[in-house]
Amino acid sequence: MNYNRIYKNVNAARYQDEDPIWIVLGTVPGATGLMMMIILCLVVTSSIKYNRENNYNLFWYSHKLVALMYILLLVHAFRGPLRKQLNIVHHTPGCNFQNLSFPWPEPEFYHSPKSYSCDEEPKFGEIGCESYVWVSVPLIIYLGDVMYRMIRRSNSAQIVGSVCHADNVIELKMIKDGFKADPGQFILLQFPAISAFEWHPFSLTLCPTERSPVFSVHIRVCGDWSGKLQKLLFGNSTEECENRYVIEERCPKKIKLNLDGPFSSPMEDTTQYRLVLCVAGGIGITPFASFLNAFRTNEKYRKRFRRLYLIWTTKVVRAIGWFGELIHCLHKELWECNRPDILDVRFHFTSMDKNLCKDLPESCQEYVRKRLTYGRPIWKDIFNEIVSCHPGHKVGVFACGPKPLTEAIRSCCWKKYQKNTKFEFHQEVY
C-alpha cells in the first residue's frame, strides 16, 4: 500500500505497512460498511423463495434490520479515510514548495506549464459527511410510520366469537373501536400469548358496517403459529375439527389480540369493473368473501356490476361450508330482486366421490349440487364463453390460490381474443 511519508495526514494508515484489515476495522466507515454488508447479505439470502417459505421468521426478522442499516449509513462517512486539501488558497495544488528536503509527488499533482510559489505546506483534512442529507428524510418518514402504527396498535381488538370449521379452518369474529375497512383489504394479527413479535396477514372475510361493528377473518391451520392459535381458542377439542362441519362456536375467554391495518390489496379494484371474474383455490376464497358480504348488504355494489363470475376450486367439499350459506343467501336475494343473472357461481371438486355433498349443510346442498363440476376447470372454454357473452368488453380477472392455478389464469389473460374482449389480471398472494 502506498504511504506518503511527507504528508502523513493524507494517509488512511496510521503508519507505513499497516495491515489493511486493521485500517478498515479501525475506522468508522470500515466498521459500519462491514456491518451494512452483513445485514444486506442476510436480507438478500433470506428473501430467496426456498428460505422464505421454510423459515419465514428469519425472513421477517432480518428485514427489520433495514432500519439499523439506515442508521449505520448516516454515520458511515464520519471520520472517513478520504482526505481533501484545506489550504488551497495558500498552497496551489501542483506548485513547487521551496522547503522540501527531497522531491516527492504530492497527492493532488496537476501537470502545469507554470510553477507556483506557495506560502505554506499543504494541509489535508477529512471530507465532510453529507449522507444525512439523503438518508435522514426517508428515515424520518419510516420512523414516523412506525410510531403511527404503534399508536394504532395500542388499542387492542376484542374477540367476540370463534368457529372451528371443517378442514382445520378457524373463523375469528372481532370488534375494535374506530376500525373501518373496505372489501378486499387485509389486516395483521398478533397474539402476545403465542409470540411477542410475529404478525401474520389475513384477508378480511367480513367488514364492519354502520349496522354492525363486527369483522372477521378465516385462518387455515397449517403451521406452528396457527396450530398454537387453534389450541389457545379451542383447547383439546381440535382433534374433531377435520371430520365435523362446525366443531364449536362460542365467545372465547378473554385473549389479548393486537391488530394493525387495514391494508390495501389488488382485490379492492373489483369495483372498477362492470364484468368481474373471481377465481379461488381452496382457502383463496377469503379475499372474495368480504366482497360478497358487501355485495349482499350494500345496494351500490350491485348497481355497479353487469355480471360477476365466481369459480371456486377445492379438494375438500366440506370447505364449501365456510361460505356456502353466504353464497346461497346472496343468490336468493338477487333472485327476489329479479336480478339472478348478475351472479354466476361454479364449484369444481377434484375428488370424484359422488356423495361428498352430504357433508354440507342441508340449506345449501341442493344449491351446490346444481353448480358442481367434478374435476379441474377447463380455463380455455371458460374464457371463450365469457368472450362470446360479452364481446368488446373489459373483464377484470382476480385470482387467489396455489401458484399453478394463478399461472394458468395469467396465461389465459395474456392471450388475444376475438371480438376485442380484454382481460386484466390481478393476483392476491398469500
LUMLOTI-407158 format. One record per residue (C-alpha): x, y, z; residue number from 1; chain. Coordinates in Angstrom, 3 decimals, decimal comma, padded with zeros to 6 digits, always signed. Example, Ala and Ser with C-alpha at 12.3 -4.5 7.8 and 13.67 -1.06 7.14 Angstrom:
BEGIN
REC         px         py         pz   seq   mol
REC   +012,300   -004,500   +007,800     1     A
REC   +013,670   -001,060   +007,140     2     A
//
This chain:
BEGIN
REC         px         py         pz   seq   mol
REC   +000,000   +000,000   +000,000     1     A
REC   +001,355   +003,451   -000,930     2     A
REC   +002,240   +005,623   +002,035     3     A
REC   +003,083   +009,331   +001,792     4     A
REC   +005,954   +009,896   +004,220     5     A
REC   +005,948   +013,683   +003,827     6     A
REC   +002,225   +014,463   +004,138     7     A
REC   +001,316   +011,824   +006,677     8     A
REC   -002,107   +013,243   +007,403     9     A
REC   -003,231   +012,379   +003,880    10     A
REC   -002,805   +008,659   +004,526    11     A
REC   -005,568   +006,351   +005,695    12     A
REC   -002,951   +004,250   +007,516    13     A
REC   -001,507   +005,444   +010,790    14     A
REC   +001,936   +004,133   +009,888    15     A
REC   +003,660   +002,559   +006,933    16     A
REC   +002,889   -001,117   +006,150    17     A
REC   -000,122   -001,146   +008,460    18     A
REC   -002,360   -004,169   +007,879    19     A
REC   -005,277   -003,110   +005,592    20     A
REC   -007,698   -005,230   +007,635    21     A
REC   -006,988   -003,161   +010,737    22     A
REC   -007,242   +000,007   +008,673    23     A
REC   -010,775   -000,985   +007,661    24     A
REC   -011,893   -002,224   +011,078    25     A
REC   -010,306   +000,706   +012,850    26     A
REC   -012,310   +003,366   +011,028    27     A
REC   -015,974   +004,264   +011,278    28     A
REC   -016,592   +003,795   +007,515    29     A
REC   -014,898   +000,405   +007,573    30     A
REC   -016,754   -000,939   +010,610    31     A
REC   -020,159   +000,417   +009,581    32     A
REC   -019,637   -000,658   +005,969    33     A
REC   -018,864   -004,206   +007,063    34     A
REC   -021,961   -004,303   +009,289    35     A
REC   -024,168   -002,961   +006,477    36     A
REC   -022,776   -005,597   +004,112    37     A
REC   -023,612   -008,364   +006,611    38     A
REC   -027,172   -007,034   +007,039    39     A
REC   -027,660   -006,706   +003,292    40     A
REC   -026,418   -010,251   +002,648    41     A
REC   -028,732   -011,587   +005,354    42     A
REC   -031,725   -009,747   +003,884    43     A
REC   -030,985   -010,952   +000,346    44     A
REC   -030,378   -014,601   +001,267    45     A
REC   -033,468   -014,775   +003,496    46     A
REC   -035,566   -013,376   +000,633    47     A
REC   -034,837   -016,367   -001,593    48     A
REC   -038,057   -018,262   -002,126    49     A
REC   -036,826   -021,520   -000,577    50     A
REC   -035,522   -019,796   +002,565    51     A
REC   -038,585   -017,570   +002,833    52     A
REC   -041,018   -020,483   +002,673    53     A
REC   -039,076   -022,777   +005,017    54     A
REC   -038,025   -020,177   +007,593    55     A
REC   -040,411   -017,252   +007,427    56     A
REC   -039,373   -015,953   +010,851    57     A
REC   -035,806   -015,450   +009,627    58     A
REC   -037,145   -013,584   +006,604    59     A
REC   -039,398   -011,414   +008,781    60     A
REC   -036,849   -010,515   +011,471    61     A
REC   -033,929   -009,950   +009,090    62     A
REC   -035,889   -007,301   +007,208    63     A
REC   -036,357   -005,415   +010,462    64     A
REC   -032,591   -004,809   +010,402    65     A
REC   -033,032   -002,467   +007,439    66     A
REC   -033,779   +000,351   +009,902    67     A
REC   -030,417   -000,328   +011,595    68     A
REC   -028,732   -000,270   +008,185    69     A
REC   -030,130   +003,225   +007,539    70     A
REC   -028,768   +004,425   +010,880    71     A
REC   -025,359   +002,962   +010,072    72     A
REC   -025,495   +004,686   +006,704    73     A
REC   -025,957   +008,014   +008,486    74     A
REC   -022,658   +007,661   +010,352    75     A
REC   -020,863   +005,755   +007,609    76     A
REC   -018,980   +008,829   +006,322    77     A
REC   -017,889   +010,150   +009,747    78     A
REC   -014,103   +010,236   +010,229    79     A
REC   -013,574   +008,712   +006,827    80     A
REC   -010,252   +007,762   +005,218    81     A
REC   -010,795   +010,117   +002,289    82     A
REC   -008,972   +013,462   +002,595    83     A
REC   -009,117   +016,840   +000,916    84     A
REC   -006,724   +019,800   +000,912    85     A
REC   -007,800   +022,518   +003,294    86     A
REC   -005,418   +025,380   +002,318    87     A
REC   -005,746   +025,587   -001,450    88     A
REC   -005,567   +029,412   -001,262    89     A
REC   -002,129   +029,344   +000,327    90     A
REC   -000,867   +026,234   -001,437    91     A
REC   -001,924   +025,790   -005,035    92     A
REC   -002,068   +022,094   -005,981    93     A
REC   +000,930   +021,275   -008,152    94     A
REC   +003,206   +024,117   -007,031    95     A
REC   +006,844   +023,630   -006,018    96     A
REC   +007,333   +024,224   -002,329    97     A
REC   +010,868   +025,592   -001,617    98     A
REC   +011,440   +023,943   +001,738    99     A
REC   +011,080   +020,338   +000,577   100     A
REC   +014,109   +018,357   +001,678   101     A
REC   +013,692   +015,833   -001,136   102     A
REC   +011,271   +015,540   -004,047   103     A
REC   +008,036   +013,674   -003,527   104     A
REC   +004,885   +013,769   -005,616   105     A
REC   +002,009   +015,480   -003,875   106     A
REC   -001,354   +013,669   -003,620   107     A
REC   -003,039   +016,157   -005,981   108     A
REC   -000,383   +016,920   -008,596   109     A
REC   -001,544   +018,686   -011,745   110     A
REC   +000,812   +018,958   -014,709   111     A
REC   +001,027   +022,655   -015,421   112     A
REC   +003,366   +024,665   -017,687   113     A
REC   +003,920   +027,070   -014,822   114     A
REC   +005,348   +026,634   -011,342   115     A
REC   +003,824   +028,474   -008,443   116     A
REC   +005,392   +029,550   -005,213   117     A
REC   +003,490   +028,518   -002,071   118     A
REC   +003,112   +030,217   +001,253   119     A
REC   +002,909   +027,064   +003,347   120     A
REC   +002,896   +023,300   +003,197   121     A
REC   -000,324   +021,581   +002,071   122     A
REC   -002,697   +020,627   +004,845   123     A
REC   -005,208   +017,814   +004,494   124     A
REC   -008,351   +017,001   +006,432   125     A
REC   -011,373   +014,716   +006,370   126     A
REC   -014,145   +015,175   +003,825   127     A
REC   -017,326   +016,392   +005,478   128     A
REC   -020,239   +013,966   +005,894   129     A
REC   -023,314   +014,638   +003,736   130     A
REC   -025,053   +011,273   +003,930   131     A
REC   -027,619   +012,668   +006,375   132     A
REC   -028,981   +014,847   +003,557   133     A
REC   -030,031   +011,751   +001,599   134     A
REC   -030,852   +009,339   +004,415   135     A
REC   -032,430   +011,421   +007,161   136     A
REC   -035,639   +012,310   +005,288   137     A
REC   -036,659   +008,727   +004,328   138     A
REC   -035,548   +007,522   +007,772   139     A
REC   -037,747   +010,119   +009,483   140     A
REC   -040,680   +009,095   +007,274   141     A
REC   -040,092   +005,439   +008,130   142     A
REC   -039,811   +006,096   +011,859   143     A
REC   -042,927   +008,275   +011,693   144     A
REC   -044,815   +005,429   +010,047   145     A
REC   -043,581   +003,030   +012,738   146     A
REC   -044,736   +005,392   +015,512   147     A
REC   -048,117   +005,849   +013,852   148     A
REC   -048,603   +002,108   +013,577   149     A
REC   -047,557   +001,601   +017,203   150     A
REC   -050,162   +004,141   +018,294   151     A
REC   -052,765   +002,453   +016,122   152     A
REC   -051,869   -000,933   +017,607   153     A
REC   -052,173   +000,317   +021,188   154     A
REC   -055,941   -000,221   +021,144   155     A
REC   -056,378   -003,993   +021,215   156     A
REC   -059,171   -005,780   +019,382   157     A
REC   -061,698   -007,952   +021,184   158     A
REC   -062,704   -011,447   +020,067   159     A
REC   -066,488   -011,829   +020,239   160     A
REC   -066,746   -015,283   +018,695   161     A
REC   -064,772   -018,122   +017,169   162     A
REC   -065,721   -021,009   +014,923   163     A
REC   -063,652   -024,054   +014,006   164     A
REC   -064,835   -025,172   +010,580   165     A
REC   -064,081   -028,411   +008,809   166     A
REC   -060,685   -028,952   +007,215   167     A
REC   -058,950   -027,062   +010,058   168     A
REC   -060,140   -023,531   +009,342   169     A
REC   -060,682   -021,053   +012,167   170     A
REC   -063,105   -018,154   +011,884   171     A
REC   -062,435   -015,229   +014,226   172     A
REC   -065,101   -012,598   +014,826   173     A
REC   -063,757   -009,369   +016,316   174     A
REC   -064,610   -005,778   +017,156   175     A
REC   -062,368   -002,765   +017,607   176     A
REC   -063,242   +000,843   +018,365   177     A
REC   -062,930   +003,086   +015,346   178     A
REC   -061,974   +000,276   +012,972   179     A
REC   -063,069   +000,743   +009,355   180     A
REC   -062,216   -001,314   +006,298   181     A
REC   -063,239   -001,830   +002,690   182     A
REC   -063,872   -005,173   +000,969   183     A
REC   -060,686   -006,784   -000,303   184     A
REC   -058,361   -005,362   +002,358   185     A
REC   -056,300   -007,365   +004,843   186     A
REC   -055,089   -006,933   +008,429   187     A
REC   -052,147   -008,046   +010,576   188     A
REC   -052,835   -010,052   +013,732   189     A
REC   -050,601   -010,715   +016,710   190     A
REC   -051,331   -012,799   +019,803   191     A
REC   -048,864   -011,973   +022,619   192     A
REC   -049,717   -015,310   +024,247   193     A
REC   -048,240   -017,065   +021,188   194     A
REC   -045,452   -014,705   +020,119   195     A
REC   -044,497   -011,166   +021,060   196     A
REC   -043,057   -010,391   +017,629   197     A
REC   -044,926   -012,392   +014,995   198     A
REC   -047,533   -010,552   +012,927   199     A
REC   -049,476   -012,508   +010,318   200     A
REC   -051,592   -011,105   +007,458   201     A
REC   -055,151   -012,310   +006,857   202     A
REC   -057,775   -011,180   +004,378   203     A
REC   -060,971   -009,773   +005,836   204     A
REC   -063,962   -012,003   +005,168   205     A
REC   -066,443   -009,617   +006,776   206     A
REC   -066,036   -005,840   +007,027   207     A
REC   -067,605   -003,629   +009,709   208     A
REC   -070,665   -001,645   +008,641   209     A
REC   -072,842   +001,066   +010,108   210     A
REC   -075,236   -001,590   +011,390   211     A
REC   -072,629   -003,916   +012,892   212     A
REC   -069,008   -003,259   +014,005   213     A
REC   -068,131   -006,965   +013,786   214     A
REC   -065,476   -008,063   +011,297   215     A
REC   -063,954   -011,481   +010,749   216     A
REC   -061,080   -013,457   +009,222   217     A
REC   -060,681   -017,129   +008,296   218     A
REC   -057,370   -018,786   +009,213   219     A
REC   -056,164   -022,081   +007,781   220     A
REC   -054,300   -024,180   +010,367   221     A
REC   -051,148   -025,271   +008,561   222     A
REC   -048,192   -024,280   +010,752   223     A
REC   -046,874   -023,943   +014,277   224     A
REC   -048,311   -020,453   +014,865   225     A
REC   -051,809   -021,286   +013,603   226     A
REC   -051,689   -024,608   +015,453   227     A
REC   -050,959   -022,805   +018,726   228     A
REC   -053,800   -020,401   +017,979   229     A
REC   -056,207   -023,295   +017,479   230     A
REC   -055,229   -024,794   +020,829   231     A
REC   -055,455   -021,396   +022,506   232     A
REC   -059,027   -020,902   +021,302   233     A
REC   -060,456   -024,426   +021,426   234     A
REC   -058,145   -026,449   +023,643   235     A
REC   -058,121   -030,225   +023,117   236     A
REC   -061,330   -030,301   +021,065   237     A
REC   -059,400   -029,536   +017,869   238     A
REC   -058,955   -033,237   +017,032   239     A
REC   -062,549   -033,445   +015,775   240     A
REC   -062,216   -030,385   +013,587   241     A
REC   -061,208   -032,328   +010,485   242     A
REC   -064,290   -034,542   +010,455   243     A
REC   -067,163   -032,291   +011,523   244     A
REC   -068,631   -029,318   +009,764   245     A
REC   -068,584   -026,941   +012,742   246     A
REC   -066,971   -028,138   +015,918   247     A
REC   -067,685   -025,186   +018,172   248     A
REC   -068,904   -021,621   +018,249   249     A
REC   -068,693   -019,540   +021,368   250     A
REC   -067,289   -016,385   +022,895   251     A
REC   -063,812   -017,459   +023,989   252     A
REC   -062,059   -016,447   +027,145   253     A
REC   -060,503   -013,016   +027,096   254     A
REC   -057,423   -013,254   +024,920   255     A
REC   -055,298   -010,234   +024,103   256     A
REC   -055,230   -009,589   +020,386   257     A
REC   -053,253   -006,812   +018,705   258     A
REC   -054,386   -005,676   +015,283   259     A
REC   -052,761   -003,489   +012,647   260     A
REC   -054,441   -002,296   +009,485   261     A
REC   -056,344   -002,406   +007,307   262     A
REC   -054,030   -002,503   +004,308   263     A
REC   -054,836   -002,325   +000,619   264     A
REC   -054,658   -005,250   -001,797   265     A
REC   -055,319   -005,838   -005,504   266     A
REC   -058,783   -007,197   -004,665   267     A
REC   -060,031   -003,677   -003,943   268     A
REC   -060,071   -002,997   -007,688   269     A
REC   -063,075   -005,271   -008,205   270     A
REC   -065,348   -002,231   -008,072   271     A
REC   -063,502   -000,712   -011,050   272     A
REC   -065,042   -003,214   -013,487   273     A
REC   -068,574   -003,979   -014,591   274     A
REC   -067,574   -007,517   -015,577   275     A
REC   -065,596   -009,473   -012,981   276     A
REC   -064,179   -012,999   -012,963   277     A
REC   -063,159   -014,223   -009,494   278     A
REC   -061,107   -017,441   -009,316   279     A
REC   -060,393   -019,024   -005,932   280     A
REC   -058,444   -022,124   -004,983   281     A
REC   -059,143   -023,605   -001,545   282     A
REC   -058,650   -021,040   +001,206   283     A
REC   -058,062   -018,474   -001,551   284     A
REC   -061,790   -017,738   -001,387   285     A
REC   -061,253   -015,484   +001,654   286     A
REC   -060,417   -012,237   -000,241   287     A
REC   -063,709   -012,581   -002,143   288     A
REC   -065,821   -013,310   +000,951   289     A
REC   -065,756   -009,709   +002,191   290     A
REC   -066,698   -008,565   -001,288   291     A
REC   -069,660   -010,988   -001,377   292     A
REC   -070,811   -009,765   +002,048   293     A
REC   -070,656   -006,164   +000,857   294     A
REC   -072,413   -007,183   -002,356   295     A
REC   -075,196   -008,610   -000,223   296     A
REC   -075,666   -005,718   +002,205   297     A
REC   -074,791   -002,706   +000,065   298     A
REC   -077,078   -001,836   -002,835   299     A
REC   -074,497   +000,392   -004,560   300     A
REC   -072,232   -002,614   -005,133   301     A
REC   -074,986   -004,423   -007,005   302     A
REC   -075,618   -001,493   -009,313   303     A
REC   -072,003   -001,321   -010,408   304     A
REC   -071,808   -004,786   -011,938   305     A
REC   -073,215   -006,319   -015,050   306     A
REC   -072,036   -009,851   -014,311   307     A
REC   -069,925   -011,463   -011,580   308     A
REC   -068,389   -014,880   -012,208   309     A
REC   -067,180   -016,827   -009,170   310     A
REC   -065,266   -020,074   -009,735   311     A
REC   -064,159   -021,930   -006,625   312     A
REC   -061,894   -024,978   -006,915   313     A
REC   -061,261   -027,117   -003,852   314     A
REC   -060,156   -030,619   -002,945   315     A
REC   -062,460   -030,980   +000,069   316     A
REC   -066,173   -030,432   -000,465   317     A
REC   -066,637   -029,598   +003,209   318     A
REC   -064,694   -026,388   +002,502   319     A
REC   -067,769   -025,055   +000,697   320     A
REC   -069,378   -024,896   +004,113   321     A
REC   -067,133   -021,961   +005,025   322     A
REC   -069,111   -019,609   +002,783   323     A
REC   -071,740   -021,850   +001,193   324     A
REC   -074,638   -020,305   +003,093   325     A
REC   -073,399   -016,796   +002,300   326     A
REC   -073,317   -017,526   -001,444   327     A
REC   -076,699   -019,280   -001,298   328     A
REC   -078,369   -016,403   +000,580   329     A
REC   -076,886   -013,872   -001,844   330     A
REC   -078,274   -015,842   -004,777   331     A
REC   -081,761   -015,951   -003,217   332     A
REC   -081,736   -012,214   -002,547   333     A
REC   -080,723   -011,479   -006,126   334     A
REC   -083,495   -013,780   -007,328   335     A
REC   -086,041   -011,921   -005,225   336     A
REC   -084,766   -008,639   -006,702   337     A
REC   -085,295   -010,074   -010,198   338     A
REC   -081,546   -009,915   -010,920   339     A
REC   -080,386   -013,548   -010,694   340     A
REC   -078,173   -013,243   -013,764   341     A
REC   -075,691   -010,917   -012,002   342     A
REC   -074,048   -013,762   -010,066   343     A
REC   -072,701   -016,859   -011,806   344     A
REC   -071,237   -019,341   -009,296   345     A
REC   -069,440   -022,564   -010,218   346     A
REC   -067,859   -025,135   -007,906   347     A
REC   -065,128   -027,544   -009,032   348     A
REC   -064,135   -030,506   -006,854   349     A
REC   -061,053   -032,557   -007,649   350     A
REC   -062,352   -035,509   -005,609   351     A
REC   -064,555   -037,982   -007,504   352     A
REC   -066,713   -039,141   -004,574   353     A
REC   -070,333   -038,563   -005,638   354     A
REC   -071,639   -038,452   -002,060   355     A
REC   -069,472   -035,622   -000,802   356     A
REC   -072,299   -033,069   -000,881   357     A
REC   -073,838   -034,829   +002,118   358     A
REC   -071,111   -033,247   +004,253   359     A
REC   -072,523   -029,792   +003,550   360     A
REC   -075,324   -028,074   +005,493   361     A
REC   -078,758   -029,080   +004,235   362     A
REC   -079,629   -025,472   +003,429   363     A
REC   -077,087   -025,293   +000,605   364     A
REC   -076,716   -028,913   -000,512   365     A
REC   -079,112   -028,608   -003,456   366     A
REC   -077,671   -025,236   -004,491   367     A
REC   -074,108   -026,593   -004,556   368     A
REC   -075,081   -029,833   -006,320   369     A
REC   -076,623   -027,949   -009,259   370     A
REC   -073,446   -025,904   -009,747   371     A
REC   -070,995   -028,693   -009,121   372     A
REC   -068,425   -029,990   -011,602   373     A
REC   -066,033   -032,791   -010,745   374     A
REC   -062,500   -032,189   -011,987   375     A
REC   -060,433   -029,111   -012,720   376     A
REC   -061,874   -026,249   -014,761   377     A
REC   -061,050   -026,027   -018,450   378     A
REC   -059,977   -022,402   -018,470   379     A
REC   -059,842   -022,090   -022,246   380     A
REC   -063,535   -022,949   -022,543   381     A
REC   -064,485   -020,617   -019,680   382     A
REC   -062,645   -017,644   -021,189   383     A
REC   -064,107   -018,321   -024,629   384     A
REC   -067,570   -018,448   -023,078   385     A
REC   -067,060   -015,042   -021,470   386     A
REC   -065,791   -013,637   -024,779   387     A
REC   -068,876   -014,881   -026,625   388     A
REC   -071,238   -013,499   -023,964   389     A
REC   -069,534   -010,109   -023,608   390     A
REC   -067,865   -009,103   -026,877   391     A
REC   -065,858   -005,907   -026,878   392     A
REC   -065,868   -005,538   -023,080   393     A
REC   -063,110   -005,279   -020,489   394     A
REC   -063,156   -008,016   -017,836   395     A
REC   -061,365   -007,753   -014,501   396     A
REC   -059,867   -011,112   -013,531   397     A
REC   -058,987   -011,654   -009,867   398     A
REC   -057,250   -014,852   -008,726   399     A
REC   -056,151   -016,164   -005,352   400     A
REC   -054,874   -019,669   -004,812   401     A
REC   -051,970   -022,020   -005,478   402     A
REC   -049,315   -020,908   -007,939   403     A
REC   -050,259   -023,403   -010,720   404     A
REC   -053,815   -022,051   -010,634   405     A
REC   -052,839   -018,387   -010,792   406     A
REC   -050,236   -019,025   -013,508   407     A
REC   -052,862   -020,777   -015,648   408     A
REC   -055,226   -017,821   -015,248   409     A
REC   -052,453   -015,344   -016,015   410     A
REC   -051,536   -017,120   -019,254   411     A
REC   -055,194   -017,086   -020,352   412     A
REC   -055,442   -013,348   -019,691   413     A
REC   -052,352   -012,623   -021,808   414     A
REC   -053,851   -014,244   -024,889   415     A
REC   -055,507   -012,170   -027,567   416     A
REC   -059,202   -012,947   -028,057   417     A
REC   -061,635   -012,188   -030,788   418     A
REC   -064,321   -009,514   -030,613   419     A
REC   -061,864   -007,173   -028,791   420     A
REC   -062,607   -008,603   -025,354   421     A
REC   -059,787   -007,788   -022,915   422     A
REC   -058,924   -009,500   -019,641   423     A
REC   -056,974   -007,593   -016,973   424     A
REC   -055,294   -009,869   -014,444   425     A
REC   -054,985   -009,203   -010,696   426     A
REC   -053,493   -011,612   -008,161   427     A
REC   -053,664   -011,870   -004,396   428     A
REC   -050,579   -013,589   -002,938   429     A
REC   -050,894   -015,424   +000,364   430     A
//
